[in-house]
Amino acid sequence: MLAFAATTASLSAQHSWGVKAGAEVSTLKISAEGLSAKANPGNKAGFYVGGVSNLVLNKNFDLQTELMYSYGGTRLAASGDFLTGLVNTGNDPSDPDYTVLDKMSVAINTHTLRLPILIHFHPSQKLSILAGPYVSVRVGTGVCYNNHVKDALNASLAETGISADDLKDVAKDLVNDNLKKFDVGASLGVEYAFDCGLFIDARYNFSFLNSLKKKLDPTAINDFANRLDPDAGANLPEYDVKAETGVQPTVRYSALQVGVGFRF
């Protein structure tokens, strides 16, 4: 009995729990070899929150596991000659607001549960270096755009009976149907711990996998077309981009996180 109590006390002393939260600046890096016209991904401000567990392995190493919820995503803005001249706000090309392309942006918002498994190395008593893999699952997605996009869409669709909000729902379904829910990547970071249990850390997360499915699913477009016209019989098939064009688009998550936590 005494031996069991001593063992339990020893394990308890080597194990700690905590909570953490902070800011996240993320993006979904989009690339496609061979395309001259493209949308540049931009950073999106978000946040994360969750729990952390540390198991002491020896004097210099811990095994740190976490379960984090993060709200992030990316912003897309047209660049270069992409769509130039197709969107305007008036009839006078000399008007400085004639082309609103540079003012237009679309945000993809992601809700993700992430499980990092990290080696927590202590080169000094308070400073630590963290590195290791993570697995994640996307539990929700949203799409929104600014008023410049909304106004341009409503103007272009005025005679169709379709609104910009209708297209927002279609875009959301397209993202959900064509981005993989699961991801695998790595985290690298540093941490500084105070004597009271408080700590601050900074970390960079990056994905190993292409989140875009190999075959694009047009179900959302078909459903929307058939809802507008039940007799349309829209039935676009899956589209294998690489097989059809020789180009393989890739979408990969990356983020910089800075936060604060407390170990009990």
Secondary structure, 3 states (H helix, E strand, C coil): CHHHHHHHHHHHHCEEEEEEEEEEEEEEEEECCCCCCCEEEECEEEEEEEEEEEEECCCCEEEEEEEEEEEEEEEEEECCCCCCCCCCCCCCCCCCCCCCHHHCCEEEEEEEEEEEEEEEECCCCCEEEEEEEEEEEEEEEEEEECHHHHHHHHHHCCCCCCCHHHHHHHHHHHHHHHECCEEEEEEEEEEEECCCCEEEEEEEEEECCCCECCEECCHHHHHHHHHHCCCCCCCCCCEEHHHHHCCCCEEEEEEEEEEEEEEC
